[in-house]
Amino acid sequence: MVLQGCQFAALLVGILALVALFKSRRTCRRCCTIFNAVLFWCARGLCPKCEAATGDESDEGIVHVLLLLVALALLIVCLLKCLPEELLRHLSTVVSDEFNFLFVGFVFLLFVVVFTYKAAPRWLRLLARQSERLDFRAARRASGHSGEVHRTDGFAIWTDCPGDWISSVRTTNAPTAEEFSRLTGIPAKLFPPARILCFGEEAAFSRYTAKIFPHFGRLGGFYQGRLGKKIILFRDLPDLPPLTFENILTHELTHHFTRCNLRARPLWLQEGLAELVSKRVGDATASDAPAQHRLKAGLARGQLLTGKELFSAGYRRLRKRMKDWRNLEDASYCGRLYTQSAALLAWLRRKDEEGFKRFFAGLVRTRRWRPVFRSSFGQSPEEALERWKAELQSQPLLPFPAVPPALEQRVRERLVSVAANAAAPRDERLLAIRWLGGGGYLCGAEALVAVLDNPADDLRPEAQRALENMAGEILGADAGAWRRWMLSLSGMQPAAGTAV
């Protein structure tokens, strides 16, 4: 009776494991088979039947594969118990002798080791190639064009937009690797396969990414890891700092190097390091003033992330906050996370460059980043964050950078004209206002004040937040106060003859 109860319990656990396995993933459940499940959770591919996109940046893939193995093992044990008694007696006589039992176990273990060593890499390559074919097929279906496939520097690149942007990958990959190694002190190694998908139209980009990542405005691109490592980019951007195509490509390439070289990868570290590298490579001439002004405005509002919010942040929480990109607070959470993480890493490196490199050297060996942080810098992450905030509080505002005339012309054409046009689509105006505030473009301040001065405009809170991020000060919703601030900028403006 006890044996039968154990058999029933094992069978029940196996069934529950399978149910949990299939129900806990956001995949196309109609098309789930064992093979497709392994393809989903190992290769991060697409549903072979309906091409529903799947994927997650978290480590749940390994958990689900283990769940699958546990469920299959329990079911096999239950099936063995259902074999005829004659066959079971025959099997028991084979392993009755202790030596035979050890010998059979040794042979089985040797078979498993040899099979894993010989066959696993081949199966992984097959899964990766299958995932690549499915990715490119889904991209063609989302785009409506066959596109082109290029292979360079260990990347398989699919694109539907003409132009010489493929050369951007070649010219950006090596400097990104060099800057990554210079900052962290560890060699940047790449582990293919990896692929880049670039869409020329926002609609195609949105169709492809709809089930992978919530659409956050005109998200320039994002990185999806694991075996099917890929970078997904949107080409038709304003192409204005800090949202140039090269800057976004460098940011996502840094994620790829981080994934390939570090074992411990908390979200704040990944995004902060990507922001640092992309600023130095993709936008090397950019000033630190816009980021400092945004941080000081967030500090004055009391909205900078606390230690718990910053260091425990994960992709699941980030996606939840980015679900409604039109919400002001949810949208600004992402910006605060990225900017604050990058500023903290830059401060740590400036204070102790050797400790900074020791920190990253430790992350190569272990997944526990907090003990490595304390041993490298002699303080906890929360203590370091408070010291950085205190130093930020005492810093004077950096002067506004000079804007080249050509860049100012593009800003006025692509952002200022849209933000000031009350008849333009609301989403377009919303994004233009946020880009003006994030880039610190003074040539757009008058348009933002005009929006703030219009009581009937429902984007007044967005304009106020953009002005605060631009100025680094909190002057409220009074348009007159902001006009007086603009008149007081003579001491912070660049020399005469340069555009502001």
C-alpha positions in Angstrom: 0.0 0.0 0.0 2.8 2.4 0.9 4.6 1.6 -2.4 1.4 2.2 -4.4 1.0 5.5 -2.6 4.5 6.6 -3.5 3.9 5.6 -7.1 0.7 7.7 -7.2 2.5 10.7 -5.5 5.3 10.5 -8.1 2.9 10.4 -10.9 0.9 13.3 -9.5 4.1 15.4 -9.0 5.1 14.6 -12.6 1.8 15.8 -14.0 1.8 18.9 -11.8 5.3 19.7 -13.0 4.2 19.4 -16.6 1.2 21.6 -16.0 3.3 24.2 -14.2 5.8 24.1 -17.0 3.3 24.9 -19.8 1.1 27.2 -17.8 3.8 29.5 -16.4 5.2 30.6 -19.8 3.8 33.3 -22.0 4.0 31.2 -25.1 1.7 29.8 -27.7 0.2 27.0 -25.6 -1.7 25.6 -28.6 1.5 24.7 -30.3 3.5 23.5 -27.3 5.2 20.1 -27.8 8.2 18.7 -26.0 10.5 19.6 -28.8 9.1 23.1 -29.1 9.3 23.5 -25.4 13.0 22.7 -25.4 13.4 25.1 -28.4 11.5 27.9 -26.6 13.4 27.7 -23.3 16.9 26.8 -24.6 17.1 28.7 -27.9 14.6 31.5 -27.1 13.0 31.0 -30.6 9.6 31.5 -32.0 6.7 29.1 -32.3 7.3 27.1 -35.4 3.6 26.9 -36.3 2.2 30.3 -35.7 5.4 32.2 -35.1 4.3 33.7 -31.8 7.3 35.4 -30.4 8.5 34.2 -27.0 11.4 35.0 -24.7 12.4 36.4 -21.3 15.5 38.0 -20.0 15.3 36.2 -16.6 16.8 32.9 -15.6 13.5 31.1 -15.6 14.5 29.2 -18.8 16.9 26.9 -16.9 14.2 26.3 -14.2 11.7 25.3 -16.8 14.1 22.9 -18.5 14.8 21.3 -15.1 11.1 21.1 -14.4 10.7 19.3 -17.7 13.5 16.8 -16.9 12.1 16.2 -13.4 8.6 15.6 -14.8 9.9 13.2 -17.4 12.0 11.3 -14.9 9.1 10.8 -12.5 6.9 9.7 -15.4 9.5 7.2 -16.5 9.8 5.8 -12.9 6.0 5.4 -12.8 6.0 3.6 -16.2 8.7 1.2 -15.0 6.5 0.3 -12.1 3.8 -0.7 -14.6 6.0 -3.2 -16.4 5.1 -6.9 -16.1 6.5 -8.7 -13.1 8.4 -11.2 -15.2 10.4 -8.4 -16.9 11.0 -6.8 -13.5 12.3 -10.0 -12.0 14.6 -10.4 -15.0 15.9 -6.9 -14.5 16.4 -7.5 -10.8 18.5 -10.6 -11.5 20.8 -8.6 -13.7 21.6 -6.1 -11.0 21.3 -8.4 -8.0 25.0 -8.8 -7.6 26.7 -5.8 -6.1 29.5 -5.8 -8.7 27.1 -6.0 -11.6 25.2 -3.1 -10.1 28.3 -1.0 -9.8 29.4 -2.0 -13.3 26.1 -1.2 -14.9 26.0 2.2 -13.0 29.6 3.0 -14.2 28.7 2.1 -17.8 25.6 4.2 -17.7 27.5 7.2 -16.2 30.2 6.8 -18.9 27.5 6.8 -21.6 25.9 9.9 -20.2 29.2 11.8 -20.0 30.3 10.8 -23.5 26.9 11.6 -25.0 26.8 15.0 -23.3 30.4 15.8 -24.4 29.8 14.6 -28.0 26.2 15.3 -28.7 25.3 18.3 -26.6 27.3 20.9 -28.6 25.8 19.5 -31.8 22.3 19.8 -30.5 22.9 23.2 -29.2 24.2 24.3 -32.6 21.1 22.7 -34.2 18.8 24.5 -31.8 20.6 27.8 -32.5 20.4 27.4 -36.2 16.7 26.5 -36.0 16.1 29.5 -33.8 17.9 31.8 -36.2 15.8 30.5 -39.2 12.6 31.1 -37.2 13.7 34.5 -36.1 14.5 35.6 -39.7 11.2 34.1 -40.9 9.2 35.9 -38.3 11.1 39.2 -39.1 10.2 38.8 -42.8 6.6 38.2 -41.9 6.5 41.3 -39.6 8.2 43.5 -42.2 6.5 42.2 -45.3 9.9 42.2 -47.1 12.3 39.4 -47.6 15.2 41.6 -46.4 18.9 40.8 -46.5 21.1 38.6 -44.4 24.7 39.5 -43.7 27.3 37.7 -41.6 30.2 39.7 -40.0 32.2 39.7 -36.8 30.3 36.7 -35.4 26.9 38.2 -36.0 24.1 37.1 -38.4 22.4 40.3 -39.4 18.9 40.6 -41.0 17.6 43.9 -42.2 14.8 45.3 -44.3 16.1 48.8 -44.6 18.5 49.8 -47.4 21.7 51.8 -46.7 25.2 51.2 -45.4 24.2 50.7 -41.8 25.8 47.3 -41.9 29.1 49.1 -41.9 28.0 50.7 -38.6 28.1 47.2 -37.0 31.6 46.6 -38.2 32.9 50.0 -37.1 31.1 49.9 -33.8 31.8 46.4 -32.6 35.5 46.7 -32.1 35.5 50.1 -30.3 32.7 48.8 -28.0 34.8 45.8 -27.1 37.9 48.0 -26.5 35.9 50.4 -24.3 34.3 47.5 -22.4 37.8 46.0 -21.7 39.2 49.4 -20.8 36.5 50.2 -18.3 36.2 46.7 -16.7 39.8 45.5 -17.0 38.6 42.1 -18.5 39.0 41.0 -22.1 35.8 41.2 -24.1 35.0 37.8 -25.5 32.2 36.9 -27.8 30.4 33.6 -27.8 28.4 33.1 -31.0 25.7 32.6 -32.2 24.4 36.1 -32.0 22.2 38.0 -34.4 21.0 41.5 -35.1 17.6 42.3 -36.6 17.1 45.9 -37.9 13.7 47.2 -38.9 13.3 50.3 -41.0 9.6 50.9 -40.1 8.1 51.4 -36.7 5.1 49.2 -37.6 7.3 46.2 -38.5 9.3 46.7 -35.3 6.2 46.8 -33.2 4.7 43.7 -34.8 7.8 41.7 -34.2 8.4 42.8 -30.6 4.8 43.0 -29.5 4.9 39.6 -27.6 8.5 39.9 -26.5 8.6 43.4 -24.9 5.9 45.9 -24.2 6.1 48.8 -26.8 7.6 51.7 -24.9 7.1 54.6 -27.3 9.7 54.5 -30.0 12.0 52.1 -28.2 15.3 52.2 -30.1 16.3 48.6 -29.5 16.8 46.0 -26.9 18.9 42.9 -26.3 17.5 39.4 -25.7 19.9 36.9 -24.2 20.6 33.2 -23.8 21.4 30.7 -26.6 19.4 32.8 -29.2 21.2 36.0 -28.3 19.9 38.8 -30.5 19.8 42.6 -30.8 16.6 44.1 -32.2 16.8 47.6 -33.5 14.5 50.3 -34.9 16.3 52.4 -37.6 13.9 55.3 -38.2 14.8 57.4 -35.0 15.2 61.2 -34.7 19.0 60.4 -34.8 19.6 63.1 -32.2 21.9 62.6 -29.2 21.4 60.7 -27.0 19.2 58.6 -29.4 21.5 58.2 -32.4 21.5 54.9 -34.1 25.2 54.3 -33.2 24.5 55.1 -29.6 21.7 52.6 -29.4 23.7 50.0 -31.2 26.7 50.5 -28.9 24.3 50.2 -25.9 22.9 46.8 -27.1 26.4 45.5 -28.1 27.5 46.3 -24.5 24.7 44.1 -23.2 26.0 41.3 -25.4 29.6 41.6 -24.1 28.2 41.7 -20.5 26.2 38.6 -21.1 29.2 36.8 -22.6 31.8 37.8 -20.0 30.2 38.3 -16.6 28.4 35.7 -14.4 26.8 38.3 -12.1 24.6 40.7 -14.1 22.2 42.7 -11.9 20.0 45.0 -13.9 21.5 48.2 -12.5 25.0 47.0 -13.5 24.0 46.0 -17.0 22.2 49.2 -17.9 24.7 51.5 -16.1 27.7 49.9 -17.9 25.8 50.0 -21.3 25.1 53.7 -20.8 28.8 54.4 -19.9 30.1 52.6 -22.9 27.6 54.0 -25.3 28.3 57.5 -24.2 32.0 57.1 -24.8 31.8 55.2 -28.1 28.4 56.1 -29.7 28.4 59.7 -28.5 32.0 60.6 -27.4 31.5 64.3 -27.8 28.4 64.5 -25.6 28.4 66.7 -22.5 27.8 65.4 -18.9 25.5 68.4 -18.3 22.1 66.9 -19.4 22.5 63.8 -17.3 23.7 65.8 -14.3 20.7 68.2 -14.6 18.3 65.3 -14.8 19.8 63.7 -11.7 19.8 67.0 -9.7 16.1 67.6 -10.6 15.3 64.1 -9.5 17.2 64.6 -6.3 15.3 67.9 -5.7 12.0 66.1 -6.3 13.0 63.2 -4.0 12.5 60.8 -6.9 15.9 59.2 -7.2 15.8 55.5 -6.6 16.6 54.2 -3.2 19.1 51.5 -2.6 16.4 48.9 -2.4 14.7 50.1 -5.6 17.9 50.3 -7.5 19.8 47.2 -6.5 16.9 44.9 -6.4 15.4 46.0 -9.7 14.9 43.3 -12.3 13.6 43.0 -15.8 10.2 41.7 -14.6 9.7 44.9 -12.6 11.1 47.1 -15.3 8.6 45.6 -17.8 5.8 46.1 -15.4 6.7 49.8 -15.0 7.1 50.3 -18.7 3.8 48.7 -19.6 2.0 52.0 -20.0 4.7 54.2 -21.6 2.2 57.2 -21.7 2.2 57.4 -17.9 4.7 60.0 -16.8 5.9 58.3 -13.7 6.2 54.8 -15.2 8.0 56.2 -18.2 10.5 58.2 -16.1 11.3 55.2 -14.0 13.4 53.7 -16.8 15.3 57.0 -17.4 16.1 57.3 -13.7 17.3 53.7 -13.5 19.6 54.0 -16.5 21.0 57.5 -15.7 21.4 56.8 -12.0 23.2 53.5 -12.5 25.6 55.0 -15.1 26.4 57.9 -12.8 27.0 55.6 -9.8 29.4 53.4 -11.8 31.2 56.5 -13.1 31.6 57.8 -9.6 32.9 54.5 -8.3 35.4 54.3 -11.1 36.5 57.9 -10.4 37.0 57.2 -6.7 38.8 53.9 -7.0 39.7 52.7 -10.4 41.6 49.6 -9.1 38.7 48.6 -6.9 36.4 49.1 -9.9 38.4 46.6 -11.9 38.6 44.2 -9.0 34.8 44.4 -8.8 34.4 43.3 -12.4 37.1 40.7 -12.1 35.1 39.2 -9.2 31.9 39.2 -11.3 33.6 36.9 -13.8 33.9 34.2 -11.1 30.7 34.4 -9.1 27.0 35.3 -9.3 27.0 36.9 -5.9 27.8 40.5 -6.6 27.2 42.1 -3.2 30.1 40.4 -1.4 32.4 41.3 -4.3 31.2 44.9 -4.1 32.0 45.2 -0.4 35.4 43.5 -0.8 36.3 45.7 -3.8 35.2 49.1 -2.5 35.2 48.6 1.3 31.5 49.6 1.7 28.1 48.2 0.9 26.2 49.3 -2.3 23.7 51.3 -0.2 26.5 53.2 1.5 28.1 54.0 -1.8 24.8 55.2 -3.2 24.3 57.6 -0.2 27.8 59.0 -0.6 27.2 59.5 -4.3 23.9 61.4 -3.6 25.6 63.6 -1.0 28.3 64.5 -3.6 25.7 65.2 -6.3 23.8 67.5 -3.9 26.9 69.6 -3.4 27.9 69.9 -7.0 27.1 73.1 -8.9 25.1 72.8 -12.1 27.3 72.2 -15.2 27.0 74.8 -18.0 24.9 73.9 -21.0 27.0 72.6 -23.9 27.3 74.4 -27.2 25.0 72.9 -29.8 26.4 72.7 -33.4 24.2 74.6 -35.9 23.5 71.5 -37.9 22.3 69.7 -34.8 20.2 72.6 -33.7 18.5 72.7 -37.1 17.6 69.0 -36.8 16.3 69.5 -33.3 14.0 72.3 -34.4 12.7 70.4 -37.4 12.1 67.0 -35.7 11.3 67.9 -32.1 10.5 71.6 -31.5 8.1 71.9 -34.4 6.2 68.8 -33.2 6.1 69.8 -29.5 4.8 73.3 -30.3 2.2 72.1 -32.7 -1.1 71.5 -30.8 -2.6 69.8 -33.8 0.1 67.1 -34.1 -0.7 63.6 -32.8 -0.6 63.5 -29.1 1.9 60.5 -28.9 4.3 62.3 -31.3 4.1 65.5 -29.2 4.6 63.5 -26.0 7.8 61.8 -27.3 9.1 65.1 -28.7 8.7 66.8 -25.3 10.4 64.0 -23.5 13.3 64.0 -26.0 13.8 67.7 -25.6 14.0 67.4 -21.8 16.2 64.3 -21.9 18.7 65.9 -24.4 18.8 69.2 -22.6 18.2 71.2 -25.8 17.8 74.8 -24.8 16.5 75.7 -28.3 13.3 73.8 -27.3 12.8 75.6 -24.0 10.5 78.3 -25.4 8.3 75.6 -27.0 8.0 73.8 -23.7 7.2 77.0 -21.8 4.4 77.7 -24.4 2.9 74.3 -23.7 3.1 75.0 -20.0 1.4 78.4 -20.5 -1.6 76.8 -22.3 -4.2 75.7 -19.6 -6.1 73.6 -22.1 -3.1 71.5 -23.1 -3.1 68.2 -21.3 0.7 67.8 -21.8 1.5 70.5 -19.3 2.8 68.0 -16.7 5.1 66.5 -19.3 6.4 70.0 -20.3 7.0 70.9 -16.7 9.0 67.7 -16.1 11.0 68.2 -19.3 11.9 71.8 -18.2 12.9 70.6 -14.8 15.1 67.9 -16.3 16.6 70.4 -18.7 17.3 73.0 -16.0 18.2 70.8 -13.0 15.9 73.1 -10.9 12.3 72.9 -9.7 10.3 76.0 -10.6 6.8 74.4 -10.7 4.1 75.0 -13.3 4.5 78.8 -13.5 5.4 79.7 -17.1 6.5 83.2 -15.9 9.1 81.6 -13.6 10.5 79.5 -16.4 10.7 82.6 -18.7 12.7 84.4 -16.0 15.0 81.3 -15.8 15.6 81.5 -19.6 16.5 85.2 -19.3 19.0 84.4 -16.5 21.0 81.9 -18.6 23.4 84.4 -19.9 26.1 83.3 -17.5 25.6 79.6 -18.4 25.4 80.0 -22.2 28.3 79.3 -24.5 30.3 82.0 -26.2 28.6 84.3 -28.7 28.2 82.9 -32.2 27.3 79.4 -31.0 23.8 78.1 -31.1 21.8 77.3 -27.9 
